[in-house]
Amino acid sequence: MNKQSILWIMLSFLGFTITSKTMAQDWPNLEKYAKANMELSSPAPDENRVVFMGNSITEMWGGANPDFFTENNYVNRGIGGQTTPQMLLRFRQDVINLQPKVVVILAGTNDIAGNTGPMTLEQIRDNILGMVELANANNIKPIVCSVLPAYDYPWRPGLNPNIKIPKLNELLKEVAAKKGAIYLDYFAAMADDRNGLPTELTTDEVHVTKEGYKIMEKMVNESIQQALK
């Protein structure tokens, strides 16, 4: 396990207590990307801007392969530890106002982990549905990603995510079908026989290695091209 993964586990385990005052005052963390959003110019008429909305898996993607975002005109708006209600609250600022043509939504695992309190699978589904509906209402093509496999959460063991995540993914697949969104099934491509991530694809059973991101990059690029058509 590398130092970055250990840091993320510690932060998740502590519930981000080191920023408890900020969390209390800015629960969805609107401040994190406020300056970057202001500095981001409006897209050119022929620009295919894509925003990635997510948690630490999305945020760490930018560190694992920054060229993937800069070379493809992708905007990373992941925040480590976040749950779907927090993302729903910042969806207008961090997605809609940036005027993308496509949004890639990867969320839900931290909800199952209980990072911001108890959440049912249906509540998680409804928050992602809310983001999909906001995207559709603003002429943004939504891509709903399956939650990645996780056999267990190092910072909160015993919650059986390997059982809950497949059930949540079925709900998300239904959302995508009903709302005309693309469903991107990372889970099917990455899960091992435990419904977890294989060793070569993960650092800690939750976060992914560069090899894991390579698989995701190929799959998401294909889905983005499909959405843009």
Secondary structure as the mmCIF struct_conf table of DSSP 4:
data_model
#
loop_
_struct_conf.conf_type_id
_struct_conf.id
_struct_conf.beg_label_comp_id
_struct_conf.beg_label_asym_id
_struct_conf.beg_label_seq_id
_struct_conf.end_label_comp_id
_struct_conf.end_label_asym_id
_struct_conf.end_label_seq_id
HELX_RH_AL_P HELX_RH_AL_P1 LYS A 3 PHE A 13
TURN_TY1_P TURN_TY1_P1 LEU A 14 PHE A 16
HELX_RH_3T_P HELX_RH_3T_P1 THR A 17 THR A 19
HELX_RH_AL_P HELX_RH_AL_P2 SER A 20 GLN A 25
TURN_TY1_P TURN_TY1_P2 TRP A 27 PRO A 28
TURN_TY1_P TURN_TY1_P3 LEU A 30 TYR A 33
HELX_RH_AL_P HELX_RH_AL_P3 ALA A 34 GLU A 39
BEND BEND1 LEU A 40 LEU A 40
HELX_LH_PP_P HELX_LH_PP_P1 SER A 41 ALA A 44
TURN_TY1_P TURN_TY1_P4 PRO A 45 ASP A 46
STRN STRN1 VAL A 50 GLY A 54
BEND BEND2 ASN A 55 ASN A 55
HELX_RH_AL_P HELX_RH_AL_P4 SER A 56 ALA A 64
HELX_RH_AL_P HELX_RH_AL_P5 PRO A 66 THR A 70
TURN_TY1_P TURN_TY1_P5 GLU A 71 ASN A 73
STRN STRN2 TYR A 74 GLY A 78
TURN_TY1_P TURN_TY1_P6 GLY A 80 GLY A 81
HELX_RH_AL_P HELX_RH_AL_P6 THR A 84 ASP A 94
TURN_TY1_P TURN_TY1_P7 VAL A 95 VAL A 95
HELX_RH_3T_P HELX_RH_3T_P2 ILE A 96 LEU A 98
BEND BEND3 LYS A 101 LYS A 101
STRN STRN3 VAL A 102 LEU A 106
HELX_RH_AL_P HELX_RH_AL_P7 THR A 109 ILE A 112
TURN_TY1_P TURN_TY1_P8 ALA A 113 THR A 116
BEND BEND4 GLY A 117 GLY A 117
HELX_RH_AL_P HELX_RH_AL_P8 LEU A 121 ALA A 137
TURN_TY1_P TURN_TY1_P9 ASN A 138 ASN A 139
STRN STRN4 LYS A 141 CYS A 145
HELX_LH_PP_P HELX_LH_PP_P2 SER A 146 PRO A 149
BEND BEND5 TYR A 151 TYR A 151
TURN_TY1_P TURN_TY1_P10 PRO A 154 TRP A 155
BEND BEND6 ARG A 156 ARG A 156
TURN_TY1_P TURN_TY1_P11 PRO A 157 GLY A 158
BEND BEND7 LEU A 159 LEU A 159
HELX_RH_AL_P HELX_RH_AL_P9 PRO A 161 LYS A 179
TURN_TY1_P TURN_TY1_P12 GLY A 180 GLY A 180
HELX_LH_PP_P HELX_LH_PP_P3 ALA A 181 ALA A 181
STRN STRN5 ILE A 182 LEU A 184
HELX_RH_AL_P HELX_RH_AL_P10 TYR A 186 MET A 190
TURN_TY1_P TURN_TY1_P13 ASP A 193 ARG A 194
BEND BEND8 ASN A 195 GLY A 196
HELX_RH_3T_P HELX_RH_3T_P3 THR A 199 LEU A 201
STRN STRN6 THR A 202 THR A 202
BEND BEND9 THR A 203 HIS A 207
STRN STRN7 VAL A 208 VAL A 208
HELX_RH_AL_P HELX_RH_AL_P11 LYS A 210 LEU A 228
#
